[in-house]
Amino acid sequence: MTGDLVTGDLVTPYVVLLLGFVGLFAAMLAVDLLGRVGRKPFRPLGRVLEVAMAWRTGRWIVCGAWLFIGFHFLAR
């Protein structure tokens, strides 16, 4: 089973990964917005990063996540 441009392509692994990243970004945005309106268990992303960057291990994790996203998602 192969797709073509006329009938439409089948779902490719790229589309699945892209939708996964979009879903993660949407979840992160929703949690950040909940934190900004004052929901008790949630904190804004800036505050979370501020606390994480207070320790050396947290800085490594933030830097590693930044590199992972940049290398795997944004670079082509």
MIZA-633363 format. One record per residue (C-alpha): x, y, z; residue number from 1; residue in one letter. Coordinates in pm, whole numbers. Example, Ala and Ser with C-alpha at 12.3 -4.5 7.8 and 13.67 -1.06 7.14 Angstrom:
// MIZA-633363
1230/-450/780/1/a
1367/-106/714/2/s
// end
This chain:
// MIZA-633363
0/0/0/1/m
159/322/-112/2/t
3/664/-131/3/g
38/915/-410/4/d
-29/1287/-444/5/l
-367/1235/-612/6/v
-531/1008/-355/7/t
-333/1131/-54/8/g
-32/989/126/9/d
-56/747/412/10/l
45/867/754/11/v
424/882/762/12/t
651/859/1066/13/p
734/1227/1014/14/y
369/1321/1054/15/v
336/1109/1367/16/v
646/1270/1523/17/l
533/1617/1423/18/l
190/1561/1579/19/l
360/1426/1892/20/g
571/1741/1927/21/f
266/1959/1861/22/v
76/1769/2130/23/g
361/1811/2380/24/l
384/2182/2300/25/f
8/2222/2343/26/a
18/2042/2679/27/a
310/2261/2792/28/m
124/2574/2684/29/l
-194/2463/2864/30/a
-5/2395/3190/31/v
174/2730/3162/32/d
-153/2914/3106/33/l
-311/2734/3402/34/l
-15/2846/3613/35/g
-55/3206/3500/36/r
-425/3220/3596/37/v
-340/3094/3945/38/g
-438/2727/3947/39/r
-280/2586/4262/40/k
-74/2284/4148/41/p
68/2457/3838/42/f
341/2720/3802/43/r
433/2930/3496/44/p
715/2792/3282/45/l
943/3085/3365/46/g
920/3008/3737/47/r
985/2638/3675/48/v
1296/2721/3472/49/l
1410/2967/3738/50/e
1394/2697/4004/51/v
1556/2436/3776/52/a
1844/2670/3689/53/m
1923/2723/4058/54/a
2110/2391/4072/55/w
2389/2260/3855/56/r
2198/1942/3767/57/t
1896/2147/3668/58/g
2111/2361/3437/59/r
2240/2044/3269/60/w
1887/1911/3223/61/i
1757/2242/3081/62/v
2056/2269/2847/63/c
2015/1906/2738/64/g
1644/1955/2668/65/a
1720/2271/2471/66/w
1983/2087/2264/67/l
1753/1789/2209/68/f
1467/2004/2082/69/i
1697/2217/1870/70/g
1881/1924/1717/71/f
1592/1684/1663/72/h
1308/1915/1581/73/f
1432/2248/1451/74/l
1749/2149/1258/75/a
1717/1997/915/76/r
// end
